């Protein structure tokens, strides 16, 4: 059923697409030559080009996003050339301000102080930033002793329900999907399995996309597929993260898997929407490369490769 889609992706001009399919979908041994082709690719060159001049977190051209993309694309691990970018990222997310805490009772007062606000006993922190860095540094073979400090901050800020949230509304008492997804991946990669499992519970308790109270879809965009997701959330991103963390076997993933399968078009899975504009100019939401555009009828190769990866992990791949 999926054989023709796999065959088409294996003929792609993009070495990263071929790598994703060969390693994650077909389960082949890693190919160093293919990894080196990825490293030398024009896509990687363009992703790295603005990193020296852009702010680390510049969306989407800072080092944070370039390294996250490289980790997902199969860039070969352990490259010393990436260490200066790693150091900039770690300097940013381990800044002393992340060790300063203060009590806050209203949103208005939060932005007047330096540090991490605590509201009704919960840290209001964009933990996706540290979580994403922890994940891609491990995947890229760039992790060092400082990654333990990233993990410590994530564990320190973890909410009672297992996730994280940066919502400055004092009444917010449930973790955010977007702020929980990346810390879960990072902690799983770091070996903090119990904490990652607690984080996964935020997603799995809601079947990765649905309200506990009514069973309805939490947000319409969760049923729209994207690549890249950056810090956002959709059902494929949730399934991909849960699979990577080792929790895809949980029966509560079934409805999300059904939804993903229902979104297939003739030649794979589309990108229904995107969070980027293609431009080499450093500006908000610009990305230096094209990730295949959007469509409701035509498959996107990056989305399709990830969808097949998830289906294989769940035992639903049919070749």
BALUMMI-85977 format. One line per field, with one value per residue (C-alpha): residue in one letter; x, y, z. Coordinates in nm, 3 decimals. Layout:
BEGIN
code <- c(A_...);
px <- c(X_...);
py <- c(Y_...);
pz <- c(Z_...);
END
This chain:
BEGIN
code <- c(X_X_X_X_X_X_X_X_X_X_X_X_X_X_X_X_X_X_X_X_X_X_X_X_X_X_X_X_X_X_X_X_X_X_X_X_X_X_X_X_X_X_X_X_X_X_X_X_X_X_X_X_X_X_X_X_X_X_X_X_X_X_X_X_X_X_X_X_X_X_X_X_X_X_X_X_X_X_X_X_X_X_X_X_X_X_X_X_X_X_X_X_X_X_X_X_X_X_X_X_X_X_X_X_X_X_X_X_X_X_X_X_X_X_X_X_X_X_X_X_X_X_X_X_X_X_X_X_X_X_X_X_X_X_X_X_X_X_X_X_X_X_X_X_X_X_X_X_X_X_X_X_X_X_X_X_X_X_X_X_X_X_X_X_X_X_X_X_X_X_X_X_X_X_X_X_X_X_X_X_X_X_X_X_X_X_X_X_X_X_X_X_X_X_X_X_X_X_X_X_X_X_X_X_X_X_X_X_X_X_X_X_X_X_X_X_X_X_X_X_X_X_X_X_X_X_X_X_X_X_X_X_X_X_X_X_X_X_X_X_X_X_X_X_X_X_X_X_X_X_X_X_X_X_X_X_X_X_X_X_X_X_X_X_X_X_X_X_X_X_X_X_X_X_X_X_X_X_X_X_X_X_X_X_X_X_X_X_X_X_X_X_X_X_X_X_X_X_X_X_X_X_X_X_X_X_X_X_X_X_X_X_X_X_X_X_X_X_X);
px <- c(0.000_0.288_0.545_0.495_0.528_0.852_0.987_0.919_1.092_1.397_1.437_1.439_1.717_1.725_1.973_1.794_1.467_1.644_1.818_1.491_1.330_1.624_1.696_1.360_1.113_1.302_1.527_1.849_2.190_2.315_2.514_2.812_2.834_2.474_2.532_2.828_2.613_2.370_2.653_2.770_2.420_2.309_2.020_2.256_2.484_2.192_2.058_2.393_2.469_2.287_2.378_2.681_2.485_2.140_2.033_2.043_1.663_1.586_1.284_1.367_1.730_1.910_2.142_1.862_1.657_1.947_2.079_1.730_1.686_2.024_1.940_1.616_1.779_2.037_2.345_2.641_2.697_3.007_3.110_3.353_3.253_2.920_3.069_3.072_2.698_2.646_2.829_2.619_2.301_2.412_2.524_2.177_1.969_2.189_2.203_2.189_1.841_1.703_1.811_1.625_1.269_1.000_0.641_0.383_0.009_-0.084_0.032_0.100_0.383_0.564_0.740_0.888_1.127_1.417_1.384_1.127_0.787_0.608_0.230_0.018_0.310_0.385_0.685_0.574_0.858_0.897_1.063_1.051_1.366_1.582_1.404_1.470_1.837_1.877_1.731_1.929_2.260_2.228_2.120_2.407_2.664_2.738_2.621_2.862_2.838_2.632_2.342_2.289_2.218_1.955_1.791_1.804_1.622_1.353_1.302_1.293_1.022_0.810_0.445_0.245_0.072_0.408_0.441_0.529_0.355_0.463_0.109_0.120_-0.248_-0.245_-0.549_-0.369_-0.331_-0.280_0.041_0.069_0.117_0.365_0.573_0.566_0.653_1.015_1.113_0.975_1.199_1.499_1.463_1.412_1.730_1.914_1.804_1.552_1.296_1.065_1.033_0.980_0.708_0.533_0.548_0.411_0.112_0.004_-0.030_-0.147_-0.419_-0.566_-0.501_-0.247_-0.513_-0.847_-1.012_-1.062_-1.391_-1.570_-1.354_-1.343_-1.028_-0.843_-0.750_-0.826_-0.456_-0.370_-0.528_-0.322_0.023_0.334_0.706_0.901_0.698_0.962_0.807_0.446_0.229_0.025_-0.083_0.213_0.458_0.302_0.317_0.674_0.787_0.603_0.750_1.100_1.065_0.952_0.585_0.409_0.291_0.049_-0.305_-0.407_-0.205_-0.453_-0.696_-0.414_-0.272_-0.616_-0.635_-0.292_-0.383_-0.704_-0.501_-0.314_-0.349_-0.266_0.113_0.169_0.090_0.061_0.177_-0.155_0.001_0.341_0.497_0.770_0.839_1.132_1.387_1.757_1.677_1.694_1.342_1.069_0.949_1.182_1.358_1.649_1.518_1.196_1.047_0.819_0.533_0.173_-0.117_-0.432_-0.385_-0.010_0.224_0.510_0.819_0.928_0.582_0.545_0.878_0.782_0.434_0.581_0.832_0.550_0.346_0.645_0.706_0.338_0.338_0.107_0.347_0.238_0.488);
py <- c(0.000_0.236_0.082_0.327_0.625_0.486_0.422_0.781_0.922_0.702_0.871_1.219_1.465_1.550_1.327_1.396_1.259_0.945_0.915_0.949_0.676_0.437_0.462_0.542_0.378_0.081_0.031_0.007_0.054_0.410_0.508_0.738_0.836_0.949_1.142_1.315_1.401_1.567_1.763_1.895_1.968_2.309_2.296_2.265_2.536_2.778_2.688_2.766_3.082_3.340_3.187_3.410_3.733_3.635_3.625_3.267_3.255_3.462_3.299_3.102_3.177_3.174_2.897_2.740_2.665_2.576_2.314_2.175_2.141_1.973_1.721_1.631_1.616_1.354_1.577_1.360_1.373_1.504_1.772_2.013_2.287_2.317_2.368_2.751_2.744_2.495_2.725_3.025_2.824_2.700_3.047_3.174_2.908_2.885_3.259_3.356_3.501_3.147_3.091_3.396_3.337_3.571_3.543_3.716_3.750_3.928_3.925_4.298_4.271_3.978_4.171_4.433_4.191_3.975_3.605_3.325_3.413_3.175_3.204_2.991_2.758_2.700_2.825_3.021_2.937_2.871_2.539_2.449_2.659_2.457_2.135_2.173_2.254_1.950_1.728_1.852_1.868_1.498_1.403_1.601_1.448_1.789_1.722_1.803_1.852_2.167_1.961_1.834_2.195_2.223_1.906_2.033_2.352_2.155_1.925_2.225_2.396_2.086_2.128_1.887_1.738_1.660_1.939_2.306_2.631_2.991_3.131_3.439_3.409_3.311_3.088_2.865_2.529_2.282_2.235_2.352_2.100_2.328_2.390_2.023_1.849_1.962_1.923_1.569_1.494_1.657_1.476_1.143_1.198_1.290_0.969_1.125_0.860_0.905_1.280_1.229_0.976_1.226_1.482_1.233_1.186_1.545_1.446_1.088_1.174_1.386_1.128_1.371_1.606_1.580_1.740_1.524_1.695_1.663_1.447_1.727_1.834_2.080_2.316_2.297_2.343_2.020_1.835_2.033_1.902_2.122_2.096_2.228_2.264_2.482_2.524_2.461_2.150_1.929_1.566_1.442_1.635_1.484_1.132_1.179_1.299_1.026_0.765_0.905_0.899_0.536_0.581_0.520_0.178_0.343_0.258_0.622_0.703_0.510_0.793_1.027_0.756_0.710_1.084_1.088_0.802_0.981_1.283_1.088_1.195_0.984_1.024_1.066_1.333_1.707_2.010_2.186_2.504_2.649_2.874_3.020_3.245_3.165_3.447_3.497_3.830_3.801_3.885_3.736_3.397_3.393_3.067_3.037_2.725_2.602_2.301_2.194_2.438_2.361_2.186_1.994_1.746_1.712_1.533_1.710_1.484_1.594_1.543_1.213_1.077_1.164_1.015_0.688_0.690_0.719_0.446_0.210_0.281_0.208_-0.114_0.031_0.051_-0.171_-0.226);
pz <- c(0.000_0.076_-0.160_-0.448_-0.213_-0.070_-0.419_-0.521_-0.214_-0.270_-0.610_-0.453_-0.532_-0.162_0.023_0.351_0.215_0.099_0.438_0.629_0.421_0.423_0.795_0.956_0.716_0.574_0.878_0.679_0.839_0.849_0.538_0.610_0.243_0.241_0.564_0.401_0.099_0.340_0.503_0.164_0.032_-0.083_0.163_0.459_0.324_0.298_0.642_0.802_0.602_0.822_1.159_1.215_1.188_1.315_1.677_1.811_1.830_1.518_1.357_1.151_1.065_1.399_1.516_1.722_1.412_1.185_1.428_1.485_1.109_1.068_1.339_1.164_0.821_0.917_0.931_1.041_1.419_1.591_1.341_1.518_1.274_1.456_1.802_1.786_1.712_1.996_2.235_2.135_2.188_2.529_2.637_2.546_2.723_3.032_3.085_3.456_3.403_3.381_3.741_3.870_3.990_4.116_4.226_4.008_4.047_3.723_3.363_3.362_3.612_3.452_3.179_3.409_3.577_3.469_3.532_3.536_3.682_3.917_3.919_4.152_4.206_3.836_3.639_3.331_3.096_2.720_2.792_2.422_2.386_2.625_2.529_2.158_2.221_2.446_2.174_1.876_2.063_2.147_1.795_1.640_1.873_2.025_2.381_2.661_3.039_2.992_2.859_3.213_3.310_3.036_3.164_3.522_3.425_3.245_3.541_3.774_3.570_3.501_3.597_3.818_3.512_3.351_3.097_3.069_2.981_2.925_2.959_3.184_3.269_3.639_3.586_3.333_3.508_3.220_3.025_2.665_2.384_2.206_2.518_2.621_2.294_2.260_2.628_2.612_2.313_2.477_2.807_2.631_2.429_2.750_2.921_3.160_3.072_3.371_3.317_2.944_3.023_3.250_2.970_2.719_2.946_2.871_2.505_2.544_2.794_2.515_2.244_2.094_1.958_2.139_2.440_2.747_2.827_2.491_2.268_2.009_1.829_2.055_1.772_1.398_1.308_1.491_1.196_0.943_0.858_0.842_0.781_0.958_1.276_1.450_1.798_1.689_1.719_1.488_1.503_1.296_1.512_1.822_1.682_1.560_1.903_2.093_1.858_1.898_2.275_2.267_2.360_2.027_2.149_2.391_2.280_2.317_2.003_1.788_1.714_1.612_1.386_1.231_1.173_1.011_0.779_0.681_0.565_0.299_-0.066_-0.371_-0.356_0.017_0.275_0.204_0.396_0.448_0.585_0.669_0.929_0.706_0.410_0.182_0.188_0.256_0.424_0.802_0.912_1.128_0.999_0.699_0.624_0.384_0.210_0.056_0.233_-0.049_-0.020_0.064_-0.104_-0.021_-0.307_-0.366_-0.127_0.046_0.060_0.409_0.558_0.374_0.499_0.857_0.820_0.694_0.981_1.234_1.068_1.072_1.440_1.511_1.306_1.042_0.747_0.457_0.176);
END
